[in-house]
């Protein structure tokens, strides 16, 4: 038996960046539809804009996390 640690599989960076774009689009669409639903339930109209801004913040945090992981894997 080998006692060496296996190397983790290399991540396809192009696929990761494509997933980042898909994540942004899905978050924005979810925020728009969620905001429309909330407005129909009687919440104020600005809630939709607030949800979209919140979606951008969540996406940006996710982007920073993924970029840090790429940078960390590059050094290894």
PDB file of N, CA, C and O in Angstrom:
ATOM      1  N   UNK A   1       0.827  -1.189   0.000  1.00  0.00           N
ATOM      2  CA  UNK A   1       0.000   0.000   0.000  1.00  0.00           C
ATOM      3  C   UNK A   1       0.865   1.245   0.000  1.00  0.00           C
ATOM      4  O   UNK A   1       1.917   1.298   0.637  1.00  0.00           O
ATOM      5  N   UNK A   2       0.404   2.224  -0.716  1.00  0.00           N
ATOM      6  CA  UNK A   2       1.134   3.476  -0.794  1.00  0.00           C
ATOM      7  C   UNK A   2       0.705   4.394   0.339  1.00  0.00           C
ATOM      8  O   UNK A   2      -0.479   4.506   0.654  1.00  0.00           O
ATOM      9  N   UNK A   3       1.683   5.044   0.942  1.00  0.00           N
ATOM     10  CA  UNK A   3       1.373   5.956   2.048  1.00  0.00           C
ATOM     11  C   UNK A   3       1.394   7.409   1.589  1.00  0.00           C
ATOM     12  O   UNK A   3       1.246   8.319   2.404  1.00  0.00           O
ATOM     13  N   UNK A   4       1.576   7.630   0.295  1.00  0.00           N
ATOM     14  CA  UNK A   4       1.609   8.999  -0.211  1.00  0.00           C
ATOM     15  C   UNK A   4       0.192   9.569  -0.262  1.00  0.00           C
ATOM     16  O   UNK A   4      -0.779   8.862  -0.533  1.00  0.00           O
ATOM     17  N   UNK A   5       0.111  10.852   0.005  1.00  0.00           N
ATOM     18  CA  UNK A   5      -1.177  11.527  -0.092  1.00  0.00           C
ATOM     19  C   UNK A   5      -1.490  11.782  -1.560  1.00  0.00           C
ATOM     20  O   UNK A   5      -0.663  12.346  -2.276  1.00  0.00           O
ATOM     21  N   UNK A   6      -2.668  11.376  -2.017  1.00  0.00           N
ATOM     22  CA  UNK A   6      -3.001  11.647  -3.419  1.00  0.00           C
ATOM     23  C   UNK A   6      -3.234  13.141  -3.629  1.00  0.00           C
ATOM     24  O   UNK A   6      -3.742  13.835  -2.749  1.00  0.00           O
ATOM     25  N   UNK A   7      -2.855  13.620  -4.809  1.00  0.00           N
ATOM     26  CA  UNK A   7      -3.064  15.022  -5.135  1.00  0.00           C
ATOM     27  C   UNK A   7      -4.539  15.249  -5.428  1.00  0.00           C
ATOM     28  O   UNK A   7      -5.188  14.407  -6.048  1.00  0.00           O
ATOM     29  N   UNK A   8      -5.070  16.384  -4.985  1.00  0.00           N
ATOM     30  CA  UNK A   8      -6.464  16.666  -5.322  1.00  0.00           C
ATOM     31  C   UNK A   8      -6.586  16.911  -6.827  1.00  0.00           C
ATOM     32  O   UNK A   8      -5.649  17.410  -7.450  1.00  0.00           O
ATOM     33  N   UNK A   9      -7.722  16.568  -7.409  1.00  0.00           N
ATOM     34  CA  UNK A   9      -7.862  16.777  -8.850  1.00  0.00           C
ATOM     35  C   UNK A   9      -7.824  18.264  -9.185  1.00  0.00           C
ATOM     36  O   UNK A   9      -8.302  19.100  -8.418  1.00  0.00           O
ATOM     37  N   UNK A  10      -7.251  18.576 -10.337  1.00  0.00           N
ATOM     38  CA  UNK A  10      -7.177  19.972 -10.761  1.00  0.00           C
ATOM     39  C   UNK A  10      -8.560  20.451 -11.154  1.00  0.00           C
ATOM     40  O   UNK A  10      -9.321  19.734 -11.803  1.00  0.00           O
ATOM     41  N   UNK A  11      -8.872  21.661 -10.756  1.00  0.00           N
ATOM     42  CA  UNK A  11     -10.155  22.238 -11.107  1.00  0.00           C
ATOM     43  C   UNK A  11     -10.028  22.954 -12.442  1.00  0.00           C
ATOM     44  O   UNK A  11      -9.030  23.621 -12.716  1.00  0.00           O
ATOM     45  N   UNK A  12     -11.047  22.805 -13.258  1.00  0.00           N
ATOM     46  CA  UNK A  12     -11.079  23.512 -14.521  1.00  0.00           C
ATOM     47  C   UNK A  12     -11.497  24.954 -14.240  1.00  0.00           C
ATOM     48  O   UNK A  12     -12.643  25.211 -13.873  1.00  0.00           O
ATOM     49  N   UNK A  13     -10.571  25.889 -14.412  1.00  0.00           N
ATOM     50  CA  UNK A  13     -10.843  27.286 -14.074  1.00  0.00           C
ATOM     51  C   UNK A  13     -11.890  27.890 -14.991  1.00  0.00           C
ATOM     52  O   UNK A  13     -12.672  28.735 -14.556  1.00  0.00           O
ATOM     53  N   UNK A  14     -11.925  27.474 -16.258  1.00  0.00           N
ATOM     54  CA  UNK A  14     -12.923  28.005 -17.181  1.00  0.00           C
ATOM     55  C   UNK A  14     -14.325  27.598 -16.741  1.00  0.00           C
ATOM     56  O   UNK A  14     -15.265  28.390 -16.813  1.00  0.00           O
ATOM     57  N   UNK A  15     -14.453  26.366 -16.290  1.00  0.00           N
ATOM     58  CA  UNK A  15     -15.741  25.887 -15.806  1.00  0.00           C
ATOM     59  C   UNK A  15     -16.143  26.635 -14.543  1.00  0.00           C
ATOM     60  O   UNK A  15     -17.317  26.949 -14.351  1.00  0.00           O
ATOM     61  N   UNK A  16     -15.171  26.920 -13.682  1.00  0.00           N
ATOM     62  CA  UNK A  16     -15.457  27.644 -12.451  1.00  0.00           C
ATOM     63  C   UNK A  16     -15.941  29.058 -12.757  1.00  0.00           C
ATOM     64  O   UNK A  16     -16.892  29.531 -12.135  1.00  0.00           O
ATOM     65  N   UNK A  17     -15.300  29.738 -13.703  1.00  0.00           N
ATOM     66  CA  UNK A  17     -15.723  31.091 -14.035  1.00  0.00           C
ATOM     67  C   UNK A  17     -17.066  31.101 -14.752  1.00  0.00           C
ATOM     68  O   UNK A  17     -17.839  32.047 -14.599  1.00  0.00           O
ATOM     69  N   UNK A  18     -17.352  30.067 -15.528  1.00  0.00           N
ATOM     70  CA  UNK A  18     -18.675  29.939 -16.129  1.00  0.00           C
ATOM     71  C   UNK A  18     -19.736  29.749 -15.067  1.00  0.00           C
ATOM     72  O   UNK A  18     -20.835  30.295 -15.176  1.00  0.00           O
ATOM     73  N   UNK A  19     -19.418  28.986 -14.051  1.00  0.00           N
ATOM     74  CA  UNK A  19     -20.348  28.764 -12.945  1.00  0.00           C
ATOM     75  C   UNK A  19     -20.571  30.052 -12.164  1.00  0.00           C
ATOM     76  O   UNK A  19     -21.661  30.272 -11.636  1.00  0.00           O
ATOM     77  N   UNK A  20     -19.560  30.900 -12.085  1.00  0.00           N
ATOM     78  CA  UNK A  20     -19.707  32.181 -11.393  1.00  0.00           C
ATOM     79  C   UNK A  20     -20.734  33.052 -12.114  1.00  0.00           C
ATOM     80  O   UNK A  20     -21.562  33.693 -11.469  1.00  0.00           O
ATOM     81  N   UNK A  21     -20.686  33.080 -13.433  1.00  0.00           N
ATOM     82  CA  UNK A  21     -21.661  33.845 -14.210  1.00  0.00           C
ATOM     83  C   UNK A  21     -23.065  33.291 -14.048  1.00  0.00           C
ATOM     84  O   UNK A  21     -24.027  34.045 -13.894  1.00  0.00           O
ATOM     85  N   UNK A  22     -23.177  31.971 -14.083  1.00  0.00           N
ATOM     86  CA  UNK A  22     -24.481  31.339 -13.897  1.00  0.00           C
ATOM     87  C   UNK A  22     -25.027  31.631 -12.502  1.00  0.00           C
ATOM     88  O   UNK A  22     -26.226  31.848 -12.327  1.00  0.00           O
ATOM     89  N   UNK A  23     -24.144  31.634 -11.521  1.00  0.00           N
ATOM     90  CA  UNK A  23     -24.544  31.937 -10.147  1.00  0.00           C
ATOM     91  C   UNK A  23     -25.088  33.359 -10.036  1.00  0.00           C
ATOM     92  O   UNK A  23     -26.090  33.588  -9.359  1.00  0.00           O
ATOM     93  N   UNK A  24     -24.433  34.315 -10.698  1.00  0.00           N
ATOM     94  CA  UNK A  24     -24.894  35.699 -10.663  1.00  0.00           C
ATOM     95  C   UNK A  24     -26.277  35.823 -11.290  1.00  0.00           C
ATOM     96  O   UNK A  24     -27.169  36.453 -10.721  1.00  0.00           O
ATOM     97  N   UNK A  25     -26.450  35.226 -12.453  1.00  0.00           N
ATOM     98  CA  UNK A  25     -27.738  35.309 -13.139  1.00  0.00           C
ATOM     99  C   UNK A  25     -28.840  34.672 -12.305  1.00  0.00           C
ATOM    100  O   UNK A  25     -29.928  35.234 -12.179  1.00  0.00           O
ATOM    101  N   UNK A  26     -28.567  33.511 -11.740  1.00  0.00           N
ATOM    102  CA  UNK A  26     -29.594  32.833 -10.949  1.00  0.00           C
ATOM    103  C   UNK A  26     -29.941  33.621  -9.686  1.00  0.00           C
ATOM    104  O   UNK A  26     -31.108  33.685  -9.301  1.00  0.00           O
ATOM    105  N   UNK A  27     -28.943  34.220  -9.040  1.00  0.00           N
ATOM    106  CA  UNK A  27     -29.220  35.022  -7.840  1.00  0.00           C
ATOM    107  C   UNK A  27     -30.069  36.249  -8.175  1.00  0.00           C
ATOM    108  O   UNK A  27     -30.992  36.586  -7.433  1.00  0.00           O
ATOM    109  N   UNK A  28     -29.762  36.915  -9.286  1.00  0.00           N
ATOM    110  CA  UNK A  28     -30.527  38.100  -9.682  1.00  0.00           C
ATOM    111  C   UNK A  28     -31.953  37.714 -10.027  1.00  0.00           C
ATOM    112  O   UNK A  28     -32.895  38.386  -9.606  1.00  0.00           O
ATOM    113  N   UNK A  29     -32.126  36.632 -10.794  1.00  0.00           N
ATOM    114  CA  UNK A  29     -33.481  36.195 -11.148  1.00  0.00           C
ATOM    115  C   UNK A  29     -34.271  35.806  -9.901  1.00  0.00           C
ATOM    116  O   UNK A  29     -35.449  36.142  -9.778  1.00  0.00           O
ATOM    117  N   UNK A  30     -33.630  35.106  -8.990  1.00  0.00           N
ATOM    118  CA  UNK A  30     -34.293  34.727  -7.745  1.00  0.00           C
ATOM    119  C   UNK A  30     -34.693  35.967  -6.952  1.00  0.00           C
ATOM    120  O   UNK A  30     -35.783  36.009  -6.382  1.00  0.00           O
ATOM    121  N   UNK A  31     -33.832  36.968  -6.910  1.00  0.00           N
ATOM    122  CA  UNK A  31     -34.137  38.201  -6.181  1.00  0.00           C
ATOM    123  C   UNK A  31     -35.296  38.949  -6.839  1.00  0.00           C
ATOM    124  O   UNK A  31     -36.153  39.497  -6.146  1.00  0.00           O
ATOM    125  N   UNK A  32     -35.324  38.974  -8.171  1.00  0.00           N
ATOM    126  CA  UNK A  32     -36.409  39.669  -8.872  1.00  0.00           C
ATOM    127  C   UNK A  32     -37.739  38.977  -8.614  1.00  0.00           C
ATOM    128  O   UNK A  32     -38.720  39.622  -8.245  1.00  0.00           O
ATOM    129  N   UNK A  33     -37.769  37.661  -8.810  1.00  0.00           N
ATOM    130  CA  UNK A  33     -39.021  36.931  -8.601  1.00  0.00           C
ATOM    131  C   UNK A  33     -39.440  36.930  -7.134  1.00  0.00           C
ATOM    132  O   UNK A  33     -40.627  37.029  -6.825  1.00  0.00           O
ATOM    133  N   UNK A  34     -38.482  36.821  -6.244  1.00  0.00           N
ATOM    134  CA  UNK A  34     -38.796  36.897  -4.819  1.00  0.00           C
ATOM    135  C   UNK A  34     -39.319  38.271  -4.434  1.00  0.00           C
ATOM    136  O   UNK A  34     -40.234  38.388  -3.620  1.00  0.00           O
ATOM    137  N   UNK A  35     -38.739  39.309  -5.019  1.00  0.00           N
ATOM    138  CA  UNK A  35     -39.208  40.664  -4.769  1.00  0.00           C
ATOM    139  C   UNK A  35     -40.606  40.892  -5.313  1.00  0.00           C
ATOM    140  O   UNK A  35     -41.435  41.527  -4.662  1.00  0.00           O
ATOM    141  N   UNK A  36     -40.870  40.375  -6.504  1.00  0.00           N
ATOM    142  CA  UNK A  36     -42.222  40.488  -7.080  1.00  0.00           C
ATOM    143  C   UNK A  36     -43.240  39.791  -6.189  1.00  0.00           C
ATOM    144  O   UNK A  36     -44.321  40.324  -5.940  1.00  0.00           O
ATOM    145  N   UNK A  37     -42.900  38.613  -5.716  1.00  0.00           N
ATOM    146  CA  UNK A  37     -43.802  37.867  -4.826  1.00  0.00           C
ATOM    147  C   UNK A  37     -44.047  38.642  -3.533  1.00  0.00           C
ATOM    148  O   UNK A  37     -45.181  38.720  -3.060  1.00  0.00           O
ATOM    149  N   UNK A  38     -42.983  39.217  -2.961  1.00  0.00           N
ATOM    150  CA  UNK A  38     -43.122  39.964  -1.711  1.00  0.00           C
ATOM    151  C   UNK A  38     -43.977  41.209  -1.909  1.00  0.00           C
ATOM    152  O   UNK A  38     -44.774  41.551  -1.036  1.00  0.00           O
ATOM    153  N   UNK A  39     -43.823  41.892  -3.044  1.00  0.00           N
ATOM    154  CA  UNK A  39     -44.630  43.085  -3.324  1.00  0.00           C
ATOM    155  C   UNK A  39     -46.099  42.702  -3.466  1.00  0.00           C
ATOM    156  O   UNK A  39     -46.981  43.423  -3.000  1.00  0.00           O
ATOM    157  N   UNK A  40     -46.359  41.568  -4.108  1.00  0.00           N
ATOM    158  CA  UNK A  40     -47.749  41.103  -4.236  1.00  0.00           C
ATOM    159  C   UNK A  40     -48.349  40.742  -2.880  1.00  0.00           C
ATOM    160  O   UNK A  40     -49.565  40.806  -2.702  1.00  0.00           O
ATOM    161  N   UNK A  41     -47.507  40.367  -1.931  1.00  0.00           N
ATOM    162  CA  UNK A  41     -47.985  40.031  -0.587  1.00  0.00           C
ATOM    163  C   UNK A  41     -48.207  41.273   0.268  1.00  0.00           C
ATOM    164  O   UNK A  41     -48.694  41.170   1.393  1.00  0.00           O
ATOM    165  N   UNK A  42     -47.854  42.449  -0.256  1.00  0.00           N
ATOM    166  CA  UNK A  42     -48.114  43.690   0.468  1.00  0.00           C
ATOM    167  C   UNK A  42     -46.889  44.393   1.008  1.00  0.00           C
ATOM    168  O   UNK A  42     -47.019  45.419   1.676  1.00  0.00           O
ATOM    169  N   UNK A  43     -45.707  43.876   0.740  1.00  0.00           N
ATOM    170  CA  UNK A  43     -44.487  44.538   1.204  1.00  0.00           C
ATOM    171  C   UNK A  43     -44.182  45.737   0.306  1.00  0.00           C
ATOM    172  O   UNK A  43     -44.668  45.796  -0.823  1.00  0.00           O
ATOM    173  N   UNK A  44     -43.383  46.694   0.792  1.00  0.00           N
ATOM    174  CA  UNK A  44     -43.091  47.890  -0.020  1.00  0.00           C
ATOM    175  C   UNK A  44     -42.299  47.549  -1.286  1.00  0.00           C
ATOM    176  O   UNK A  44     -41.609  46.532  -1.355  1.00  0.00           O
ATOM    177  N   UNK A  45     -42.418  48.433  -2.287  1.00  0.00           N
ATOM    178  CA  UNK A  45     -41.784  48.204  -3.591  1.00  0.00           C
ATOM    179  C   UNK A  45     -40.257  48.198  -3.514  1.00  0.00           C
ATOM    180  O   UNK A  45     -39.599  47.523  -4.307  1.00  0.00           O
ATOM    181  N   UNK A  46     -39.701  48.931  -2.582  1.00  0.00           N
ATOM    182  CA  UNK A  46     -38.237  48.990  -2.517  1.00  0.00           C
ATOM    183  C   UNK A  46     -37.619  47.677  -2.065  1.00  0.00           C
ATOM    184  O   UNK A  46     -36.402  47.510  -2.148  1.00  0.00           O
ATOM    185  N   UNK A  47     -38.428  46.748  -1.591  1.00  0.00           N
ATOM    186  CA  UNK A  47     -37.898  45.458  -1.151  1.00  0.00           C
ATOM    187  C   UNK A  47     -37.262  44.691  -2.315  1.00  0.00           C
ATOM    188  O   UNK A  47     -36.270  43.984  -2.133  1.00  0.00           O
ATOM    189  N   UNK A  48     -37.839  44.836  -3.509  1.00  0.00           N
ATOM    190  CA  UNK A  48     -37.274  44.162  -4.677  1.00  0.00           C
ATOM    191  C   UNK A  48     -35.860  44.685  -4.954  1.00  0.00           C
ATOM    192  O   UNK A  48     -34.950  43.895  -5.205  1.00  0.00           O
ATOM    193  N   UNK A  49     -35.671  45.990  -4.911  1.00  0.00           N
ATOM    194  CA  UNK A  49     -34.343  46.570  -5.115  1.00  0.00           C
ATOM    195  C   UNK A  49     -33.380  46.141  -4.018  1.00  0.00           C
ATOM    196  O   UNK A  49     -32.208  45.872  -4.278  1.00  0.00           O
ATOM    197  N   UNK A  50     -33.877  46.081  -2.808  1.00  0.00           N
ATOM    198  CA  UNK A  50     -33.046  45.647  -1.687  1.00  0.00           C
ATOM    199  C   UNK A  50     -32.591  44.196  -1.872  1.00  0.00           C
ATOM    200  O   UNK A  50     -31.440  43.860  -1.591  1.00  0.00           O
ATOM    201  N   UNK A  51     -33.502  43.339  -2.347  1.00  0.00           N
ATOM    202  CA  UNK A  51     -33.136  41.942  -2.590  1.00  0.00           C
ATOM    203  C   UNK A  51     -32.100  41.814  -3.707  1.00  0.00           C
ATOM    204  O   UNK A  51     -31.209  40.968  -3.629  1.00  0.00           O
ATOM    205  N   UNK A  52     -32.209  42.638  -4.735  1.00  0.00           N
ATOM    206  CA  UNK A  52     -31.228  42.602  -5.832  1.00  0.00           C
ATOM    207  C   UNK A  52     -29.854  43.035  -5.324  1.00  0.00           C
ATOM    208  O   UNK A  52     -28.846  42.412  -5.658  1.00  0.00           O
ATOM    209  N   UNK A  53     -29.808  44.087  -4.526  1.00  0.00           N
ATOM    210  CA  UNK A  53     -28.529  44.539  -3.959  1.00  0.00           C
ATOM    211  C   UNK A  53     -27.953  43.454  -3.046  1.00  0.00           C
ATOM    212  O   UNK A  53     -26.750  43.196  -3.067  1.00  0.00           O
ATOM    213  N   UNK A  54     -28.809  42.825  -2.250  1.00  0.00           N
ATOM    214  CA  UNK A  54     -28.363  41.738  -1.386  1.00  0.00           C
ATOM    215  C   UNK A  54     -27.817  40.573  -2.211  1.00  0.00           C
ATOM    216  O   UNK A  54     -26.834  39.945  -1.818  1.00  0.00           O
ATOM    217  N   UNK A  55     -28.446  40.282  -3.349  1.00  0.00           N
ATOM    218  CA  UNK A  55     -27.955  39.216  -4.228  1.00  0.00           C
ATOM    219  C   UNK A  55     -26.560  39.548  -4.753  1.00  0.00           C
ATOM    220  O   UNK A  55     -25.703  38.668  -4.831  1.00  0.00           O
ATOM    221  N   UNK A  56     -26.326  40.821  -5.115  1.00  0.00           N
ATOM    222  CA  UNK A  56     -24.990  41.233  -5.563  1.00  0.00           C
ATOM    223  C   UNK A  56     -23.961  41.086  -4.449  1.00  0.00           C
ATOM    224  O   UNK A  56     -22.832  40.665  -4.699  1.00  0.00           O
ATOM    225  N   UNK A  57     -24.342  41.428  -3.231  1.00  0.00           N
ATOM    226  CA  UNK A  57     -23.416  41.303  -2.099  1.00  0.00           C
ATOM    227  C   UNK A  57     -23.056  39.837  -1.865  1.00  0.00           C
ATOM    228  O   UNK A  57     -21.890  39.503  -1.660  1.00  0.00           O
ATOM    229  N   UNK A  58     -24.068  38.965  -1.897  1.00  0.00           N
ATOM    230  CA  UNK A  58     -23.820  37.530  -1.712  1.00  0.00           C
ATOM    231  C   UNK A  58     -22.925  37.006  -2.822  1.00  0.00           C
ATOM    232  O   UNK A  58     -22.001  36.234  -2.564  1.00  0.00           O
ATOM    233  N   UNK A  59     -23.196  37.426  -4.076  1.00  0.00           N
ATOM    234  CA  UNK A  59     -22.387  36.982  -5.209  1.00  0.00           C
ATOM    235  C   UNK A  59     -20.949  37.479  -5.072  1.00  0.00           C
ATOM    236  O   UNK A  59     -20.008  36.737  -5.354  1.00  0.00           O
ATOM    237  N   UNK A  60     -20.773  38.721  -4.645  1.00  0.00           N
ATOM    238  CA  UNK A  60     -19.433  39.282  -4.514  1.00  0.00           C
ATOM    239  C   UNK A  60     -18.632  38.541  -3.451  1.00  0.00           C
ATOM    240  O   UNK A  60     -17.448  38.263  -3.643  1.00  0.00           O
ATOM    241  N   UNK A  61     -19.275  38.222  -2.329  1.00  0.00           N
ATOM    242  CA  UNK A  61     -18.594  37.457  -1.281  1.00  0.00           C
ATOM    243  C   UNK A  61     -18.211  36.073  -1.805  1.00  0.00           C
ATOM    244  O   UNK A  61     -17.116  35.583  -1.532  1.00  0.00           O
ATOM    245  N   UNK A  62     -19.109  35.451  -2.552  1.00  0.00           N
ATOM    246  CA  UNK A  62     -18.823  34.150  -3.143  1.00  0.00           C
ATOM    247  C   UNK A  62     -17.664  34.239  -4.134  1.00  0.00           C
ATOM    248  O   UNK A  62     -16.802  33.361  -4.172  1.00  0.00           O
ATOM    249  N   UNK A  63     -17.651  35.302  -4.931  1.00  0.00           N
ATOM    250  CA  UNK A  63     -16.573  35.499  -5.902  1.00  0.00           C
ATOM    251  C   UNK A  63     -15.223  35.647  -5.207  1.00  0.00           C
ATOM    252  O   UNK A  63     -14.238  35.038  -5.624  1.00  0.00           O
ATOM    253  N   UNK A  64     -15.175  36.445  -4.161  1.00  0.00           N
ATOM    254  CA  UNK A  64     -13.928  36.636  -3.417  1.00  0.00           C
ATOM    255  C   UNK A  64     -13.456  35.316  -2.824  1.00  0.00           C
ATOM    256  O   UNK A  64     -12.264  35.010  -2.857  1.00  0.00           O
ATOM    257  N   UNK A  65     -14.381  34.533  -2.282  1.00  0.00           N
ATOM    258  CA  UNK A  65     -14.029  33.239  -1.700  1.00  0.00           C
ATOM    259  C   UNK A  65     -13.446  32.301  -2.757  1.00  0.00           C
ATOM    260  O   UNK A  65     -12.450  31.621  -2.511  1.00  0.00           O
ATOM    261  N   UNK A  66     -14.071  32.270  -3.931  1.00  0.00           N
ATOM    262  CA  UNK A  66     -13.581  31.397  -5.002  1.00  0.00           C
ATOM    263  C   UNK A  66     -12.226  31.859  -5.524  1.00  0.00           C
ATOM    264  O   UNK A  66     -11.357  31.035  -5.807  1.00  0.00           O
ATOM    265  N   UNK A  67     -12.041  33.165  -5.653  1.00  0.00           N
ATOM    266  CA  UNK A  67     -10.753  33.671  -6.126  1.00  0.00           C
ATOM    267  C   UNK A  67      -9.638  33.394  -5.121  1.00  0.00           C
ATOM    268  O   UNK A  67      -8.504  33.116  -5.513  1.00  0.00           O
ATOM    269  N   UNK A  68      -9.949  33.468  -3.849  1.00  0.00           N
ATOM    270  CA  UNK A  68      -8.947  33.129  -2.832  1.00  0.00           C
ATOM    271  C   UNK A  68      -8.590  31.648  -2.900  1.00  0.00           C
ATOM    272  O   UNK A  68      -7.430  31.278  -2.716  1.00  0.00           O
ATOM    273  N   UNK A  69      -9.592  30.792  -3.165  1.00  0.00           N
ATOM    274  CA  UNK A  69      -9.320  29.367  -3.286  1.00  0.00           C
ATOM    275  C   UNK A  69      -8.445  29.080  -4.504  1.00  0.00           C
ATOM    276  O   UNK A  69      -7.553  28.234  -4.446  1.00  0.00           O
ATOM    277  N   UNK A  70      -8.699  29.784  -5.605  1.00  0.00           N
ATOM    278  CA  UNK A  70      -7.854  29.617  -6.802  1.00  0.00           C
ATOM    279  C   UNK A  70      -6.439  30.050  -6.515  1.00  0.00           C
ATOM    280  O   UNK A  70      -5.486  29.368  -6.892  1.00  0.00           O
ATOM    281  N   UNK A  71      -6.292  31.188  -5.845  1.00  0.00           N
ATOM    282  CA  UNK A  71      -4.949  31.697  -5.506  1.00  0.00           C
ATOM    283  C   UNK A  71      -4.230  30.715  -4.581  1.00  0.00           C
ATOM    284  O   UNK A  71      -3.029  30.490  -4.731  1.00  0.00           O
ATOM    285  N   UNK A  72      -4.945  30.139  -3.643  1.00  0.00           N
ATOM    286  CA  UNK A  72      -4.347  29.179  -2.717  1.00  0.00           C
ATOM    287  C   UNK A  72      -3.904  27.916  -3.460  1.00  0.00           C
ATOM    288  O   UNK A  72      -2.830  27.379  -3.189  1.00  0.00           O
ATOM    289  N   UNK A  73      -4.726  27.447  -4.390  1.00  0.00           N
ATOM    290  CA  UNK A  73      -4.369  26.250  -5.171  1.00  0.00           C
ATOM    291  C   UNK A  73      -3.221  26.520  -6.132  1.00  0.00           C
ATOM    292  O   UNK A  73      -2.466  25.608  -6.468  1.00  0.00           O
ATOM    293  N   UNK A  74      -3.086  27.762  -6.576  1.00  0.00           N
ATOM    294  CA  UNK A  74      -1.998  28.115  -7.493  1.00  0.00           C
ATOM    295  C   UNK A  74      -0.650  28.005  -6.787  1.00  0.00           C
ATOM    296  O   UNK A  74       0.349  27.617  -7.393  1.00  0.00           O
ATOM    297  N   UNK A  75      -0.632  28.348  -5.503  1.00  0.00           N
ATOM    298  CA  UNK A  75       0.626  28.322  -4.753  1.00  0.00           C
ATOM    299  C   UNK A  75       1.075  26.894  -4.438  1.00  0.00           C
ATOM    300  O   UNK A  75       2.253  26.671  -4.156  1.00  0.00           O
ATOM    301  N   UNK A  76       0.178  25.947  -4.481  1.00  0.00           N
ATOM    302  CA  UNK A  76       0.531  24.580  -4.114  1.00  0.00           C
ATOM    303  C   UNK A  76       1.187  23.852  -5.241  1.00  0.00           C
ATOM    304  O   UNK A  76       1.548  22.685  -5.095  1.00  0.00           O
TER     305      UNK A  76
END
